[in-house]
Amino acid sequence: MGSLIVVHGTGVRQAAYDETFAVVKAKLHLARPGLAAVPCYWGDLGANLPQDPLCLPRDIDRGVGAARSEVSVNDWAVLYESPFAELALFPVSSDGRGRSEIRELADQIRLAEPDPAFTASLQELGKLDAWRAARAGIVAHPDFLNVVQRAGADSTNFRAAVSRAIVAQLTHNALASGRLVPDDALRDTWVASSTELFRPPSEPTTALGTRSLSEIRQGLAGMLGWGGQWLAAGFAERKRMAEAESIAPVVGDIVLYQSPRGDLIRQELVNALRNAARPRYVLAHSLGSVAAVDTAVLHDDLKIEHLFTIGSPAPVFYELNALVSLTRDQPLPKHFPKWTNIYDPKDLISYIAHRTFHYDDRVTDERHESGQPLLAAHSAYWASHRAWAFLWNAIP
């Protein structure tokens, strides 16, 4: 027996943590059934704005500003922001479809239910209902039926565009509510499975075409002028401005952690560890990884077998002299455990630990590329088989 203590990151609250913890328990049940998942939820100690905060910008306070001359953005980020964008620009087919075929294709997209394999893939993240809700949102779009009529006799590329729209809508909803998002492998699996699921029985299976998502971005910029460029120019900036109220707890938790109240967060981890069975492993995300590093430095009696951090800003805290436990000229203490730091180069909140902490032999960095942009990359570790493989390699 043993324990894996699960420490969440900044901005996470009870519902989102429960979802993440359920995924962790399922992973352990399959790969390390003798290891107990131990919760370390500190979100209720985190920051909260008053009900009507005066500090947040209103529409009157915001300026549009000049559009960027060059749009540099991941194609999926366009769809995450505007899931119907590709469908809105889908070209009219030259071969056309009859009225009954249009109805058949629309009904197949609206009503088809995932097969067992697709259902199991969605349920890996508890996203079956979320996929259905995303599909309902796409097919309820006022232009959906008009767009269906653009599909040719071979609807493969069109069905793929619909599938991308649904997965993008699902991801958009998850990001807006602070829930888990898939990595690129699951995302692409869901798109492929949906594309086949939506194939009408009367239509033979054909290979997927090569229409690039980059064409969407070019079309948006051409059709919508500066508005299209605004749409495609900086997912993180727009989320920060348009959803400042939901992001405020993320920033607030970091500020609060640096205050004396941060002791309460670290004490939650101390309590969880002391009550957990040995050997004790810690899996900590985002700001939770900073708390885990500080806690492991400050307490020499916790007997942590191995620390795993994902999406960790602990190295930059260290170099900023912002860690509570150490200044950047101080090495990790002798009692500090082995540390595997899993980072994603696309994750703006993850950093390199080994060289930062004076090339300490106990610290190992492992690169994880989720194939996701910006904020989505910061959430994709939990569901990724590739990220979990680093844990399984270290935990007997």
Residue, then its C-alpha position, 0 to 999 in steps of 0.5 A: m500500500g501507499s498514497l498519492i497525495v493530489v494537490h491542485g493548482t491556482g483558481v481550482r474550486q470544489a467541482a473542478y477538483d472533484e472531476t480531476f480527483a476522479v480521473v486520478k483515482a481511475k488512473l491508479h485503479l488501472a495502473r497502481p491499484g495498491l496506491a490510494a489517492v489522497p485529496c489535498y483540496w485547498g481551494d476554499l482557502g483561496a481568493n474570491l472577489p466580492q459579488d460586484p467587484l469594482c476593479l474589473p473593467r467594464d465594456i466602457d473601460r475597454g478599447v479595441g486597439a489596432a489589429r496586429s499586422e501578423v496573426s500568429v495563433n494555433d489553428w485550434a485556438v481559433l476554434y476554441e474561441s469560435p467553434f462554428a468558425e470553420l463551418a461558417l466558411f465551409p465552401v459550397s460543394s459542386d456536386g450537391r446533395g438531394r433533399s432527402e440526403i441532406r435530411e439524412l446527414a443532418d439527422q445522423i449528426r443530430l441523433a447518432e450515439p457513440d459506439p462502445a469504444f468511442t463512449a469509453s474514450l469520452q468517459e476516460l475524462g468523464k466527457l460523454d455528457a459534455w460531448r452530447a451537450a457540445r453537439a447539441g450546441i453546434v446543431a442548434h446554431p441557426d446556420f447549421l441546416n444551411v451549412v449542411q446543404r454545402a456538403g457534397a456527395d462525399s461528406t467526409n471533410f464536412r463531417a470532420a469539420v462538424s466533429r472539430a466544431i463539436v470538440a472545440q465547443l466541448t473544450h471551450n466549455a471546459l476552459a470556461s468552467g475550469r474543467l479538464v480538457p483533452d490532450d491532442a491524442l484524445r482530441d484527435t481520437w474524438v474528432a476521428s470517431s465523430t467523423e465516422l459516427f456521423r457518416p450516413p449508412s448510405e455513404p461509403t467510407t472514404a479517406l479524410g481529405t487534407r483541408s488545413l485548419s490554416e485555411i480557416r484563419q486566412g478566411l476569417a481574416g479576409m472576410l471579417g477584416w480587423g474583427g477576424q484578426w481580433l478573433a484569431a490574435g491571442f487566445a490568452e489575452r481575450k480570455r483574460m479580458a473577456e472573462a476577467e471575473s473567472i480568471a481573477p481567482v487564479v491571480g488572486d490565489i497566487v497573491l494570497y499564497q505569498s501572504p501570511r494566509g499562504d501558511l493555511i494552504r501549506q498546512e493543508l498539504v502537511n495534514a494530508l501527508r501526515n495522515a497518508a499511508r507510506p510510501r507517500y507520493v505527491l502529485a502537484h499541479s501549478l500553484g499547488s506544486v509551489a506549495a508542495v516544494d515549499t512544504a517539502v523544504l520546510h518539513d523534514d519529517l513528512k517522509i515523501e518518497h517522490l514529488f511529481t509536479i506538472g505545469s509547475p511555476a516553482p522554478v520561476f518562483y525560486e529564481l524570483n526569490a519568491l519561494v517561501s522556503l528558499t532564496r535562489d542561492q540556497p540549495l534544496p535541503k538534504h531531506f528533500p525527496k526525489w523530484t520529477n518535474i513534468y513540463d510542456p514547452k507550450d504551457l506558459i506556466s511550466y518551467i525547468a527545474h533541474r538546472t534552476f535548482h543548481y543541477d541537483d541530482r534529485v531533480t529530473d525534468e521530463r518533457h510532455e508535449s500535449g499538442q494543445p495551445l496556451l491555457a489548454a496545455h496547462s490543463a492537459y497533463w491530468a488526462s494524458h497517458r504520456a504524462w502519467a507514464f512518467l509516474w508509472n516509471a518511478i512508482p513501483 
